[in-house]
Structures are given as C-alpha cells and as structure tokens.
Amino acid sequence: MLVWIGDTTHGEAPDSYCMRLFNAWGVGRMGKDDGIVLFIFPDDDMRWITVGYGLTYALTDREATHITRNVMAPLMREGRPD
C-alpha cells in the first residue's frame, strides 16, 4: 500500500489519472495484483483509492468511496489531515 500526496490531477479525471499512475508504478505483487494506493490531492479537495483486482474482494469500490467521502473528507475539511 502506498499513500501519495500530489497537488492536483491537472484537470484529468481522477479515475483515469490515478489508474494511470497505479499501473505505471506497478503497485502490488506480480501475478497477485494486490496493490492499493491512497491518492490525496489537496488543491482539488479530492481523495481517491485505487485497488488492484486481486484485492477487490477485500476493499470494494463502494467501501473505498465511503472511506474517501464519508470518513476522510470531513476530517480533512475540519483541518485534521492526519
């Protein structure tokens, strides 16, 4: 698992931007596709979790969205980024 903090996606859609970086970095073990990256873009007020296909049973898109929207976002907007 990686946590990556960048300023912005530079106008690119977050799903394509994050997936492009995830694939370029080769996150996770070869053959297992078990990587996870938490992307944080403070300038865009955006958080995104990209999960390798080998872990989608453990962390679904729905759960990742819940974490970023309902857990992380409110805390970060309160000035509690940690």
C-alpha atoms as a printed R data frame, in Angstrom:
   type eleno elety resid chain resno       x       y       z
1  ATOM     1    CA   MET     A     1   0.000   0.000   0.000
2  ATOM     2    CA   LEU     A     2   1.169   3.462  -0.901
3  ATOM     3    CA   VAL     A     3  -0.064   6.886   0.128
4  ATOM     4    CA   TRP     A     4   0.672   9.539  -2.458
5  ATOM     5    CA   ILE     A     5   0.040  13.251  -1.940
6  ATOM     6    CA   GLY     A     6   0.089  15.460  -5.011
7  ATOM     7    CA   ASP     A     7  -1.294  18.931  -5.538
8  ATOM     8    CA   THR     A     8  -3.764  18.272  -8.336
9  ATOM     9    CA   THR     A     9  -4.780  15.940 -11.164
10 ATOM    10    CA   HIS     A    10  -4.207  18.884 -13.542
11 ATOM    11    CA   GLY     A    11  -7.765  18.661 -14.833
12 ATOM    12    CA   GLU     A    12  -7.609  14.964 -15.728
13 ATOM    13    CA   ALA     A    13 -10.452  12.784 -14.439
14 ATOM    14    CA   PRO     A    14  -9.335  11.287 -11.114
15 ATOM    15    CA   ASP     A    15 -10.160   7.703 -12.053
16 ATOM    16    CA   SER     A    16  -8.005   7.762 -15.200
17 ATOM    17    CA   TYR     A    17  -5.219   9.820 -13.593
18 ATOM    18    CA   CYS     A    18  -4.941   7.512 -10.580
19 ATOM    19    CA   MET     A    19  -5.204   4.311 -12.600
20 ATOM    20    CA   ARG     A    20  -2.527   5.532 -14.998
21 ATOM    21    CA   LEU     A    21  -0.121   6.196 -12.110
22 ATOM    22    CA   PHE     A    22  -1.085   2.961 -10.337
23 ATOM    23    CA   ASN     A    23  -0.279   0.931 -13.462
24 ATOM    24    CA   ALA     A    24   2.897   2.872 -14.283
25 ATOM    25    CA   TRP     A    25   4.265   2.296 -10.776
26 ATOM    26    CA   GLY     A    26   3.442  -1.426 -10.816
27 ATOM    27    CA   VAL     A    27   1.939  -1.364  -7.332
28 ATOM    28    CA   GLY     A    28   1.428  -4.793  -5.779
29 ATOM    29    CA   ARG     A    29   2.951  -8.195  -6.308
30 ATOM    30    CA   MET     A    30   3.284  -9.556  -9.835
31 ATOM    31    CA   GLY     A    31   0.638 -12.154 -10.505
32 ATOM    32    CA   LYS     A    32  -1.320 -11.191  -7.388
33 ATOM    33    CA   ASP     A    33  -2.373  -7.645  -8.418
34 ATOM    34    CA   ASP     A    34  -2.768  -6.837  -4.741
35 ATOM    35    CA   GLY     A    35  -1.661  -3.217  -4.518
36 ATOM    36    CA   ILE     A    36  -3.532  -0.279  -3.031
37 ATOM    37    CA   VAL     A    37  -2.779   3.420  -3.436
38 ATOM    38    CA   LEU     A    38  -4.447   6.193  -1.491
39 ATOM    39    CA   PHE     A    39  -4.146   9.371  -3.558
40 ATOM    40    CA   ILE     A    40  -4.659  12.753  -1.904
41 ATOM    41    CA   PHE     A    41  -4.989  15.958  -3.943
42 ATOM    42    CA   PRO     A    42  -5.376  18.903  -1.526
43 ATOM    43    CA   ASP     A    43  -5.688  21.559  -4.243
44 ATOM    44    CA   ASP     A    44  -8.586  19.634  -5.809
45 ATOM    45    CA   ASP     A    45 -10.082  18.725  -2.372
46 ATOM    46    CA   MET     A    46 -10.049  15.133  -3.574
47 ATOM    47    CA   ARG     A    47  -9.127  11.734  -2.212
48 ATOM    48    CA   TRP     A    48  -9.067   8.557  -4.279
49 ATOM    49    CA   ILE     A    49  -8.299   4.908  -3.526
50 ATOM    50    CA   THR     A    50  -7.153   2.636  -6.342
51 ATOM    51    CA   VAL     A    51  -7.246  -1.095  -5.594
52 ATOM    52    CA   GLY     A    52  -5.664  -3.883  -7.630
53 ATOM    53    CA   TYR     A    53  -8.047  -6.540  -8.932
54 ATOM    54    CA   GLY     A    54  -6.537  -9.090  -6.567
55 ATOM    55    CA   LEU     A    55  -7.896  -7.143  -3.575
56 ATOM    56    CA   THR     A    56 -11.317  -6.075  -4.816
57 ATOM    57    CA   TYR     A    57 -12.882  -8.758  -2.619
58 ATOM    58    CA   ALA     A    58 -11.297  -7.129   0.456
59 ATOM    59    CA   LEU     A    59 -11.850  -3.463  -0.462
60 ATOM    60    CA   THR     A    60 -14.685  -2.847  -2.894
61 ATOM    61    CA   ASP     A    61 -15.189   0.355  -4.876
62 ATOM    62    CA   ARG     A    62 -18.180   1.092  -2.669
63 ATOM    63    CA   GLU     A    63 -16.118   0.776   0.515
64 ATOM    64    CA   ALA     A    64 -13.266   2.862  -0.921
65 ATOM    65    CA   THR     A    65 -15.728   5.592  -1.890
66 ATOM    66    CA   HIS     A    66 -17.252   5.531   1.596
67 ATOM    67    CA   ILE     A    67 -13.803   5.911   3.175
68 ATOM    68    CA   THR     A    68 -12.779   8.841   0.991
69 ATOM    69    CA   ARG     A    69 -16.107  10.709   1.032
70 ATOM    70    CA   ASN     A    70 -17.553  10.000   4.450
71 ATOM    71    CA   VAL     A    71 -14.520   9.408   6.645
72 ATOM    72    CA   MET     A    72 -11.536  11.264   5.188
73 ATOM    73    CA   ALA     A    73 -13.158  14.285   3.520
74 ATOM    74    CA   PRO     A    74 -14.971  15.666   6.594
75 ATOM    75    CA   LEU     A    75 -11.871  15.327   8.762
76 ATOM    76    CA   MET     A    76  -9.632  16.972   6.192
77 ATOM    77    CA   ARG     A    77 -12.087  19.843   5.738
78 ATOM    78    CA   GLU     A    78 -12.002  20.349   9.536
79 ATOM    79    CA   GLY     A    79  -8.249  20.835   9.245
80 ATOM    80    CA   ARG     A    80  -7.406  17.352  10.559
81 ATOM    81    CA   PRO     A    81  -5.439  15.810   7.665
82 ATOM    82    CA   ASP     A    82  -3.659  13.244   9.819
